[in-house]
Amino acid sequence: MRLEAITWERLTEALADRALAGKAEDGSSWLRVGVDGAPAARGGELARRVGEALRLRGRSVLVVGAEGFVRPASLRYEYGREDPDTYYSGWFDTGALWREVFGPLEAGGSGRVLPDLWDPVTDRATRSPYVELPSDGVLLLHGPFLLGHWFPLDLSVHLRLSPAALRRRTPESERWTLPAFGRYEDEVGPAEAADVVVRADDPRHPAWGGLR
């Protein structure tokens, strides 16, 4: 894939424009955008940037982080605290994301989305209230391993890090997760699956492959 340099500001504007130009393929009244990438890629920052750009264009936006939908510690640590296979396939509660985030935004849905479910620090339910997203609103979900679950994303963005950059930008205490991202590359191929690929090895100088 040929990539060209872009600023985060230009990327944000391009993604906001692309989101508003699209329509939900399943007839939903809401647009659903996913920003996929390892925590080191800072997908939450891009999601919030795009969300603000969409608000300035008159859209209601809800930004949701996958880290708010982790499984309880008893399940995450069933095979130890540093098991990369569990991090890849058993850390995040994809069933809850389907039920509490994507289900309400299907065609004919209620629009009542739960912004988070479980606090990984306290290991307790967050008990956050539901948020009702207006019928022309936009969901921005960010987190790792978002592709490959058949989530009904109308626009998917993958923040790509080379193995060297991923290791360099991942705190040493979290480097046990690195094999999970290698498995994700092998099994899902996020750069091929996403609508937009952004290389973020140098956070000051992103590059992208344009809009597909």
Buried (B, 14 or more C-beta within 10 A) or exposed (E): EEBEEBEBEEBBBBBBBBBBEEEBEEEBBBBBBBBBBBBBBBBBBBBBBBBBBBEEBEBBBBBBBBBBBBBEEEEBBEEEEEBBEBBBBBBBBBEBBBEBBBBBBBEEBEBBBBBBBBBBEEEEEBEEEEBBBEEEBBBBBBBBBBBBBEBBBBBBBBBBBEEEBBBEBBEEEEEBBBBBBEBBEEEBEBBEBBBBBBBBBEEEEBBBBEEE
